Protein backbone atom coordinates (compact mmCIF):
# COMPACT_ATOMS: atom_id res chain seq x y z
CA UNK A 1 0.00 0.00 0.00
CA UNK A 2 2.81 2.41 0.87
CA UNK A 3 4.38 1.73 -2.54
CA UNK A 4 1.20 2.88 -4.32
CA UNK A 5 0.80 5.99 -2.17
CA UNK A 6 4.49 6.79 -2.62
CA UNK A 7 4.10 6.56 -6.41
CA UNK A 8 1.11 8.93 -6.31
CA UNK A 9 3.01 11.43 -4.16
CA UNK A 10 6.02 11.14 -6.46
CA UNK A 11 3.89 11.91 -9.51
CA UNK A 12 2.33 14.89 -7.75
CA UNK A 13 5.69 16.31 -6.66
CA UNK A 14 7.20 15.69 -10.11
CA UNK A 15 4.36 17.63 -11.73
CA UNK A 16 5.26 20.80 -9.82
CA UNK A 17 7.25 22.55 -12.52
CA UNK A 18 8.86 25.11 -10.20
CA UNK A 19 10.79 22.37 -8.35
CA UNK A 20 14.15 21.16 -9.54
CA UNK A 21 14.92 17.44 -9.65
CA UNK A 22 17.07 17.81 -6.55
CA UNK A 23 14.32 19.60 -4.64
CA UNK A 24 11.81 16.93 -5.65
CA UNK A 25 14.16 14.19 -4.44
CA UNK A 26 14.70 15.97 -1.12
CA UNK A 27 10.93 16.28 -0.60
CA UNK A 28 10.27 12.65 -1.53
CA UNK A 29 13.10 11.39 0.70
CA UNK A 30 11.78 13.39 3.66
CA UNK A 31 8.24 12.08 3.13
CA UNK A 32 9.59 8.53 2.95
CA UNK A 33 11.60 9.02 6.16
CA UNK A 34 8.60 10.39 8.04
CA UNK A 35 6.22 7.66 6.87
CA UNK A 36 8.75 4.92 7.61
CA UNK A 37 9.34 6.38 11.08
CA UNK A 38 5.59 6.54 11.69
CA UNK A 39 5.05 2.93 10.66
CA UNK A 40 8.01 1.76 12.75
CA UNK A 41 6.56 3.47 15.82
CA UNK A 42 2.97 2.36 15.20
CA UNK A 43 3.94 -1.21 14.51
CA UNK A 44 6.54 -1.09 17.30
CA UNK A 45 9.17 -2.47 14.98
CA UNK A 46 11.94 -0.19 16.16
CA UNK A 47 14.78 -1.91 17.99
CA UNK A 48 14.40 0.06 21.20
CA UNK A 49 10.70 -0.77 21.65
CA UNK A 50 11.16 -4.42 20.78
CA UNK A 51 14.00 -4.69 23.29
CA UNK A 52 11.96 -2.94 26.00
CA UNK A 53 9.04 -5.31 25.42
CA UNK A 54 11.33 -8.32 25.55
CA UNK A 55 12.90 -7.11 28.80
CA UNK A 56 9.51 -6.46 30.40
CA UNK A 57 8.33 -9.98 29.54
CA UNK A 58 11.67 -11.48 30.57
CA UNK A 59 12.30 -12.84 27.07
CA UNK A 60 15.52 -10.88 26.63
CA UNK A 61 18.81 -12.21 27.99
Jmol script that loads the backbone (N, CA, C; Angstrom):
load data "model"
ATOM      1  N   UNK A   1       0.826  -1.199   0.000  1.00  0.00           N
ATOM      2  CA  UNK A   1       0.000   0.000   0.000  1.00  0.00           C
ATOM      3  C   UNK A   1       0.871   1.265   0.000  1.00  0.00           C
ATOM      4  N   UNK A   2       1.938   1.246   0.833  1.00  0.00           N
ATOM      5  CA  UNK A   2       2.809   2.413   0.865  1.00  0.00           C
ATOM      6  C   UNK A   2       3.454   2.648  -0.492  1.00  0.00           C
ATOM      7  N   UNK A   3       3.782   1.583  -1.214  1.00  0.00           N
ATOM      8  CA  UNK A   3       4.378   1.734  -2.538  1.00  0.00           C
ATOM      9  C   UNK A   3       3.473   2.494  -3.494  1.00  0.00           C
ATOM     10  N   UNK A   4       2.173   2.200  -3.458  1.00  0.00           N
ATOM     11  CA  UNK A   4       1.203   2.885  -4.317  1.00  0.00           C
ATOM     12  C   UNK A   4       1.084   4.355  -3.923  1.00  0.00           C
ATOM     13  N   UNK A   5       0.931   4.609  -2.638  1.00  0.00           N
ATOM     14  CA  UNK A   5       0.803   5.993  -2.169  1.00  0.00           C
ATOM     15  C   UNK A   5       2.066   6.784  -2.490  1.00  0.00           C
ATOM     16  N   UNK A   6       3.211   6.141  -2.312  1.00  0.00           N
ATOM     17  CA  UNK A   6       4.493   6.787  -2.618  1.00  0.00           C
ATOM     18  C   UNK A   6       4.576   7.161  -4.099  1.00  0.00           C
ATOM     19  N   UNK A   7       4.099   6.282  -4.966  1.00  0.00           N
ATOM     20  CA  UNK A   7       4.100   6.565  -6.405  1.00  0.00           C
ATOM     21  C   UNK A   7       3.190   7.747  -6.728  1.00  0.00           C
ATOM     22  N   UNK A   8       2.034   7.806  -6.087  1.00  0.00           N
ATOM     23  CA  UNK A   8       1.109   8.925  -6.312  1.00  0.00           C
ATOM     24  C   UNK A   8       1.725  10.245  -5.840  1.00  0.00           C
ATOM     25  N   UNK A   9       2.357  10.222  -4.676  1.00  0.00           N
ATOM     26  CA  UNK A   9       3.012  11.426  -4.164  1.00  0.00           C
ATOM     27  C   UNK A   9       4.148  11.835  -5.090  1.00  0.00           C
ATOM     28  N   UNK A  10       4.909  10.868  -5.554  1.00  0.00           N
ATOM     29  CA  UNK A  10       6.024  11.142  -6.459  1.00  0.00           C
ATOM     30  C   UNK A  10       5.538  11.813  -7.736  1.00  0.00           C
ATOM     31  N   UNK A  11       4.459  11.299  -8.304  1.00  0.00           N
ATOM     32  CA  UNK A  11       3.893  11.910  -9.511  1.00  0.00           C
ATOM     33  C   UNK A  11       3.436  13.337  -9.241  1.00  0.00           C
ATOM     34  N   UNK A  12       2.811  13.555  -8.087  1.00  0.00           N
ATOM     35  CA  UNK A  12       2.330  14.892  -7.746  1.00  0.00           C
ATOM     36  C   UNK A  12       3.490  15.865  -7.580  1.00  0.00           C
ATOM     37  N   UNK A  13       4.532  15.443  -6.869  1.00  0.00           N
ATOM     38  CA  UNK A  13       5.694  16.315  -6.660  1.00  0.00           C
ATOM     39  C   UNK A  13       6.409  16.569  -7.983  1.00  0.00           C
ATOM     40  N   UNK A  14       6.526  15.548  -8.810  1.00  0.00           N
ATOM     41  CA  UNK A  14       7.200  15.693 -10.106  1.00  0.00           C
ATOM     42  C   UNK A  14       6.463  16.650 -11.035  1.00  0.00           C
ATOM     43  N   UNK A  15       5.146  16.766 -10.844  1.00  0.00           N
ATOM     44  CA  UNK A  15       4.363  17.630 -11.730  1.00  0.00           C
ATOM     45  C   UNK A  15       4.461  19.107 -11.344  1.00  0.00           C
ATOM     46  N   UNK A  16       5.074  19.407 -10.226  1.00  0.00           N
ATOM     47  CA  UNK A  16       5.260  20.805  -9.825  1.00  0.00           C
ATOM     48  C   UNK A  16       6.474  21.342 -10.582  1.00  0.00           C
ATOM     49  N   UNK A  17       6.198  22.121 -11.593  1.00  0.00           N
ATOM     50  CA  UNK A  17       7.252  22.550 -12.516  1.00  0.00           C
ATOM     51  C   UNK A  17       8.272  23.498 -11.886  1.00  0.00           C
ATOM     52  N   UNK A  18       7.912  24.166 -10.806  1.00  0.00           N
ATOM     53  CA  UNK A  18       8.855  25.112 -10.198  1.00  0.00           C
ATOM     54  C   UNK A  18       9.928  24.423  -9.350  1.00  0.00           C
ATOM     55  N   UNK A  19       9.798  23.109  -9.135  1.00  0.00           N
ATOM     56  CA  UNK A  19      10.787  22.373  -8.346  1.00  0.00           C
ATOM     57  C   UNK A  19      11.842  21.753  -9.245  1.00  0.00           C
ATOM     58  N   UNK A  20      13.078  21.845  -8.806  1.00  0.00           N
ATOM     59  CA  UNK A  20      14.146  21.165  -9.538  1.00  0.00           C
ATOM     60  C   UNK A  20      14.104  19.681  -9.185  1.00  0.00           C
ATOM     61  N   UNK A  21      14.843  18.880  -9.933  1.00  0.00           N
ATOM     62  CA  UNK A  21      14.915  17.442  -9.654  1.00  0.00           C
ATOM     63  C   UNK A  21      15.462  17.200  -8.256  1.00  0.00           C
ATOM     64  N   UNK A  22      16.468  17.954  -7.886  1.00  0.00           N
ATOM     65  CA  UNK A  22      17.071  17.806  -6.554  1.00  0.00           C
ATOM     66  C   UNK A  22      16.069  18.141  -5.461  1.00  0.00           C
ATOM     67  N   UNK A  23      15.329  19.217  -5.636  1.00  0.00           N
ATOM     68  CA  UNK A  23      14.322  19.600  -4.645  1.00  0.00           C
ATOM     69  C   UNK A  23      13.235  18.536  -4.525  1.00  0.00           C
ATOM     70  N   UNK A  24      12.818  17.995  -5.652  1.00  0.00           N
ATOM     71  CA  UNK A  24      11.812  16.929  -5.646  1.00  0.00           C
ATOM     72  C   UNK A  24      12.319  15.710  -4.887  1.00  0.00           C
ATOM     73  N   UNK A  25      13.572  15.344  -5.128  1.00  0.00           N
ATOM     74  CA  UNK A  25      14.161  14.191  -4.441  1.00  0.00           C
ATOM     75  C   UNK A  25      14.251  14.423  -2.940  1.00  0.00           C
ATOM     76  N   UNK A  26      14.609  15.631  -2.542  1.00  0.00           N
ATOM     77  CA  UNK A  26      14.696  15.967  -1.118  1.00  0.00           C
ATOM     78  C   UNK A  26      13.321  15.832  -0.463  1.00  0.00           C
ATOM     79  N   UNK A  27      12.300  16.356  -1.122  1.00  0.00           N
ATOM     80  CA  UNK A  27      10.934  16.275  -0.595  1.00  0.00           C
ATOM     81  C   UNK A  27      10.486  14.824  -0.483  1.00  0.00           C
ATOM     82  N   UNK A  28      10.694  14.050  -1.532  1.00  0.00           N
ATOM     83  CA  UNK A  28      10.269  12.646  -1.525  1.00  0.00           C
ATOM     84  C   UNK A  28      11.022  11.836  -0.473  1.00  0.00           C
ATOM     85  N   UNK A  29      12.315  12.092  -0.322  1.00  0.00           N
ATOM     86  CA  UNK A  29      13.096  11.390   0.702  1.00  0.00           C
ATOM     87  C   UNK A  29      12.602  11.722   2.105  1.00  0.00           C
ATOM     88  N   UNK A  30      12.274  12.985   2.336  1.00  0.00           N
ATOM     89  CA  UNK A  30      11.780  13.392   3.656  1.00  0.00           C
ATOM     90  C   UNK A  30      10.425  12.752   3.939  1.00  0.00           C
ATOM     91  N   UNK A  31       9.542  12.728   2.957  1.00  0.00           N
ATOM     92  CA  UNK A  31       8.239  12.078   3.131  1.00  0.00           C
ATOM     93  C   UNK A  31       8.440  10.606   3.447  1.00  0.00           C
ATOM     94  N   UNK A  32       9.319   9.952   2.719  1.00  0.00           N
ATOM     95  CA  UNK A  32       9.591   8.533   2.946  1.00  0.00           C
ATOM     96  C   UNK A  32      10.135   8.295   4.361  1.00  0.00           C
ATOM     97  N   UNK A  33      11.052   9.143   4.807  1.00  0.00           N
ATOM     98  CA  UNK A  33      11.604   9.017   6.165  1.00  0.00           C
ATOM     99  C   UNK A  33      10.512   9.147   7.219  1.00  0.00           C
ATOM    100  N   UNK A  34       9.649  10.148   7.054  1.00  0.00           N
ATOM    101  CA  UNK A  34       8.596  10.392   8.041  1.00  0.00           C
ATOM    102  C   UNK A  34       7.587   9.247   8.084  1.00  0.00           C
ATOM    103  N   UNK A  35       7.186   8.759   6.918  1.00  0.00           N
ATOM    104  CA  UNK A  35       6.218   7.661   6.871  1.00  0.00           C
ATOM    105  C   UNK A  35       6.833   6.387   7.438  1.00  0.00           C
ATOM    106  N   UNK A  36       8.071   6.107   7.083  1.00  0.00           N
ATOM    107  CA  UNK A  36       8.749   4.922   7.611  1.00  0.00           C
ATOM    108  C   UNK A  36       8.871   5.009   9.127  1.00  0.00           C
ATOM    109  N   UNK A  37       9.240   6.175   9.632  1.00  0.00           N
ATOM    110  CA  UNK A  37       9.341   6.378  11.080  1.00  0.00           C
ATOM    111  C   UNK A  37       7.990   6.166  11.751  1.00  0.00           C
ATOM    112  N   UNK A  38       6.944   6.710  11.146  1.00  0.00           N
ATOM    113  CA  UNK A  38       5.595   6.542  11.693  1.00  0.00           C
ATOM    114  C   UNK A  38       5.218   5.069  11.769  1.00  0.00           C
ATOM    115  N   UNK A  39       5.407   4.346  10.670  1.00  0.00           N
ATOM    116  CA  UNK A  39       5.051   2.928  10.664  1.00  0.00           C
ATOM    117  C   UNK A  39       5.893   2.132  11.657  1.00  0.00           C
ATOM    118  N   UNK A  40       7.160   2.447  11.775  1.00  0.00           N
ATOM    119  CA  UNK A  40       8.005   1.761  12.754  1.00  0.00           C
ATOM    120  C   UNK A  40       7.489   1.969  14.173  1.00  0.00           C
ATOM    121  N   UNK A  41       7.074   3.186  14.480  1.00  0.00           N
ATOM    122  CA  UNK A  41       6.558   3.469  15.815  1.00  0.00           C
ATOM    123  C   UNK A  41       5.202   2.811  16.038  1.00  0.00           C
ATOM    124  N   UNK A  42       4.318   2.926  15.061  1.00  0.00           N
ATOM    125  CA  UNK A  42       2.975   2.362  15.201  1.00  0.00           C
ATOM    126  C   UNK A  42       3.028   0.850  15.309  1.00  0.00           C
ATOM    127  N   UNK A  43       3.857   0.247  14.508  1.00  0.00           N
ATOM    128  CA  UNK A  43       3.942  -1.209  14.505  1.00  0.00           C
ATOM    129  C   UNK A  43       4.949  -1.713  15.537  1.00  0.00           C
ATOM    130  N   UNK A  44       5.554  -0.784  16.267  1.00  0.00           N
ATOM    131  CA  UNK A  44       6.536  -1.093  17.300  1.00  0.00           C
ATOM    132  C   UNK A  44       7.632  -2.010  16.770  1.00  0.00           C
ATOM    133  N   UNK A  45       8.130  -1.669  15.601  1.00  0.00           N
ATOM    134  CA  UNK A  45       9.171  -2.469  14.981  1.00  0.00           C
ATOM    135  C   UNK A  45      10.562  -1.903  15.245  1.00  0.00           C
ATOM    136  N   UNK A  46      10.623  -0.745  15.915  1.00  0.00           N
ATOM    137  CA  UNK A  46      11.944  -0.187  16.161  1.00  0.00           C
ATOM    138  C   UNK A  46      12.662  -1.016  17.226  1.00  0.00           C
ATOM    139  N   UNK A  47      13.957  -1.067  17.127  1.00  0.00           N
ATOM    140  CA  UNK A  47      14.785  -1.912  17.987  1.00  0.00           C
ATOM    141  C   UNK A  47      14.585  -1.598  19.463  1.00  0.00           C
ATOM    142  N   UNK A  48      14.540  -0.323  19.804  1.00  0.00           N
ATOM    143  CA  UNK A  48      14.405   0.061  21.204  1.00  0.00           C
ATOM    144  C   UNK A  48      13.117  -0.496  21.806  1.00  0.00           C
ATOM    145  N   UNK A  49      11.988  -0.302  21.120  1.00  0.00           N
ATOM    146  CA  UNK A  49      10.703  -0.766  21.646  1.00  0.00           C
ATOM    147  C   UNK A  49      10.658  -2.277  21.749  1.00  0.00           C
ATOM    148  N   UNK A  50      11.148  -2.964  20.730  1.00  0.00           N
ATOM    149  CA  UNK A  50      11.159  -4.423  20.780  1.00  0.00           C
ATOM    150  C   UNK A  50      11.996  -4.919  21.952  1.00  0.00           C
ATOM    151  N   UNK A  51      13.136  -4.294  22.177  1.00  0.00           N
ATOM    152  CA  UNK A  51      14.000  -4.690  23.293  1.00  0.00           C
ATOM    153  C   UNK A  51      13.303  -4.427  24.623  1.00  0.00           C
ATOM    154  N   UNK A  52      12.664  -3.262  24.758  1.00  0.00           N
ATOM    155  CA  UNK A  52      11.959  -2.940  25.998  1.00  0.00           C
ATOM    156  C   UNK A  52      10.841  -3.941  26.278  1.00  0.00           C
ATOM    157  N   UNK A  53      10.101  -4.326  25.244  1.00  0.00           N
ATOM    158  CA  UNK A  53       9.037  -5.312  25.416  1.00  0.00           C
ATOM    159  C   UNK A  53       9.609  -6.661  25.827  1.00  0.00           C
ATOM    160  N   UNK A  54      10.709  -7.039  25.214  1.00  0.00           N
ATOM    161  CA  UNK A  54      11.328  -8.324  25.548  1.00  0.00           C
ATOM    162  C   UNK A  54      11.828  -8.323  26.990  1.00  0.00           C
ATOM    163  N   UNK A  55      12.408  -7.211  27.421  1.00  0.00           N
ATOM    164  CA  UNK A  55      12.895  -7.112  28.798  1.00  0.00           C
ATOM    165  C   UNK A  55      11.731  -7.186  29.779  1.00  0.00           C
ATOM    166  N   UNK A  56      10.651  -6.478  29.474  1.00  0.00           N
ATOM    167  CA  UNK A  56       9.515  -6.462  30.401  1.00  0.00           C
ATOM    168  C   UNK A  56       8.831  -7.824  30.511  1.00  0.00           C
ATOM    169  N   UNK A  57       8.937  -8.639  29.485  1.00  0.00           N
ATOM    170  CA  UNK A  57       8.333  -9.977  29.537  1.00  0.00           C
ATOM    171  C   UNK A  57       9.362 -11.046  29.850  1.00  0.00           C
ATOM    172  N   UNK A  58      10.563 -10.594  30.203  1.00  0.00           N
ATOM    173  CA  UNK A  58      11.668 -11.480  30.573  1.00  0.00           C
ATOM    174  C   UNK A  58      12.058 -12.452  29.459  1.00  0.00           C
ATOM    175  N   UNK A  59      11.912 -12.017  28.220  1.00  0.00           N
ATOM    176  CA  UNK A  59      12.302 -12.838  27.072  1.00  0.00           C
ATOM    177  C   UNK A  59      13.602 -12.344  26.450  1.00  0.00           C
ATOM    178  N   UNK A  60      14.270 -11.451  27.138  1.00  0.00           N
ATOM    179  CA  UNK A  60      15.520 -10.881  26.627  1.00  0.00           C
ATOM    180  C   UNK A  60      16.640 -11.242  27.592  1.00  0.00           C
ATOM    181  N   UNK A  61      17.717 -11.789  27.089  1.00  0.00           N
ATOM    182  CA  UNK A  61      18.811 -12.208  27.989  1.00  0.00           C
ATOM    183  C   UNK A  61      19.450 -11.056  28.738  1.00  0.00           C
TER     184      UNK A  61
END
end "model"
wireframe off; spacefill off
backbone 0.3
color backbone group
